[in-house]
Structure formats: structure tokens, C-alpha cells
Amino acid sequence: MPINFIFIAVVSLIFSALFFIIDFYKRELPKIHISLIAGISISYFFLVILPEIAENIPEFPFELTVFDYLFVLIGFVFVHTSEKLILQRVDSKSQRRMRKLIEKEKKVEYIEDDIDDFLTKEIERENLNAIVLKDIAQALADLNKKSEKYKLRINRYKAKIQYHINKDLNNLHFFTEFSYHLLIGIIVVELLTINLIGGILFFLFAWFKAVITNRSGRKIIFTDLEIYETHENEKNMTRKYIQALSNFFGVLVGLFLDITHFEYTELFYIFYSFISGVILYTIVRGVLPEKEKGKPLYFIIGFVGFTFVIFFINILTSL
């Protein structure tokens, strides 16, 4: 067995062990600041991944340069569309009813506030009308009861929507994460075979993506309904082990393809492009801090620092 293959196998298995750790012990590991990872991710994506795709992607379809990044786009669109379809179809009737109830509850609260203001003004007056005040107080009590009923119904709808969203999103995430890490394992082995430094850099980039995904807090799904994404897969130990070992399975597949000299270069770069699109979606949606969040200094440090690393590696490898 060639020494080169043994070396690639050892490095690949070490990488898969690191993926297992970050997937299995996701909530127990220390956090890396997301702005720092965002800077590194942006730098790597535009300075390494896109040039690699442009140089090596098969001339397909139609041999037009406009399609160089077609499969990157397909990967991006696939993840975005999958999530949106699930979110929009989950208990759509319950969502509509819940939004109507929230509107009614707000109207009741506005009326309660107006009555409170009116009562305060009446109490400050000397000539109090006891009958009017009694009627207003009764109306206010009725409104409070109605508001409580709305809240109970809203909570029931919220629990129903939350249950179905958790079920569907967890199934989607299990499938996509398993497939993603499986392909990452195959791609890393092939990249290490072609270019050791390129393979290591791609692993770091994919591993950072896993760190971000696993260490992020609960994401709000419906802002107006205050419904959050939960992580039910972590409670299912069978799924947890399968997902954590998916990269290891990918590495085994990649090593098998390598040792049998199976030729799949064109298909490999299509997979590479597709996964890059998935990673780009993760950067845009999960890595780049929203609005006022994040630390610009950390982002600049990550971007500039990793850019220098990439240039330094390119200079060394070109000597």
C-alpha cells in the first residue's frame, strides 16, 4: 500500500474525528466569536473556493463561462428553498388564526389602555358618577377575561405550530447535515490527494461551518409569532451518533474510491461546487451577524489574517 495513501487516510480520519467531536459534543465546547469566523469564511470562500471552481469545474453546460458557478447557485437555492417550503407549509391555518388572535388581543389591550386613562381622569374629578364608574369597571373586567382567552388560544396554536415545525425542520436538518458531512468526507479525501494544502484549508472551512451551526443559539423562525427553532435531534441518540459519524462514512467512501482508482473528477467538482453553495448560504444566513450585532474588529482580523495566510501558502507552494 503506497505511503501517500496511508498518509491521506490518517489525515482524513483525524479530520473525521474532529468533525465527530464538534457534532457529538456541540453544546459543551467553548464558543469562537462568530465575527472572527465570518471574516475567515468570507476570505476563504472568495479567495480559494471560487477560483478553484472556476479553474476545475467541467465545461458544462453549454461550455459557457456564465455557468461556472451554476452548481454553487444550485446548492444555495436548494437549502434556502427547502427551509422556506417547510416553514410556509407547516400549519398554515394555525399560523393565520394565531396572527388574527394576536391582532384582536392588541385591539383589546388598546381599549383597556383607553379605559384605564378614562378611569384615572374620572377618579381625579370631584363629582364622581358611581354608576358610570361601575359600568366601566365591569367592561374592563370583561375585556380582561377576553384577553386571557385570546392568550390561551394563542399559546395552544403556538404549541401546535412549534411541534410540527420541530418535527419537519429536524427531519430536514438531519438529512441535509448527514448528506453534507458525507460529501465533505469524500471531498476532503479527494482534495488531499490532489493538493494537500487545499484539502487542509477546505477542511478548516467546512469545520468552521460546523462549529457555527452547532454553537449558534436558538434561531427565531416566525418573528411576529415568537416561535423558535429547537434541537430535537440532540435528544435522539441514534440520530446523534449517525449524524456525528457521517463525515467518517464519507471519508471511508472517499478512501475506497481512491484505492480503487475510481475516476470521478468531473462529478467531484460538481459536488464541491454544490457544497460550496450550501456553505455560502450558511455564511449569509448563519455567520454574518445581523444589523447591529457582531464586532467589526474581529471580522476585520479574521478577514485580513486569513487572507495573509492564503497568500503566504500560495507563495510557499509556488516556490
Sequence and secondary structure as in RCSB ss.txt:
>XXXX:A:sequence
MPINFIFIAVVSLIFSALFFIIDFYKRELPKIHISLIAGISISYFFLVILPEIAENIPEFPFELTVFDYLFVLIG
FVFVHTSEKLILQRVDSKSQRRMRKLIEKEKKVEYIEDDIDDFLTKEIERENLNAIVLKDIAQALADLNKKSEKY
KLRINRYKAKIQYHINKDLNNLHFFTEFSYHLLIGIIVVELLTINLIGGILFFLFAWFKAVITNRSGRKIIFTDL
EIYETHENEKNMTRKYIQALSNFFGVLVGLFLDITHFEYTELFYIFYSFISGVILYTIVRGVLPEKEKGKPLYFI
IGFVGFTFVIFFINILTSL
>XXXX:A:secstr
  HHHHHHHHHHHHHHHHHHHHHHTTTTS    HHHHHHHHHHHIIIIIHHHHHHHS   STT GGGTTHHHHHH
HHHHHHHHHHHHHHTTHHHHHHHHHHHHHHHHHHHHHHHHHHHHHHHHHSSS  HHHHHHHHHHHHHHHHHHHHH
HHHHHHHHHHHHHHHHHHHHHHHHHHHHHHHHHHHHHHHHHHHH HHHHHHHHHHHHHHHHHHHH    EEETTT
TEE   GGGG HHHHHHHHHHHHHHHHHHHHHHHTT   HHHHHHHHHHHHHHHHHHIIIIIS  TT S HHHHH
HHHHHHHHHHHHHHHHHH 
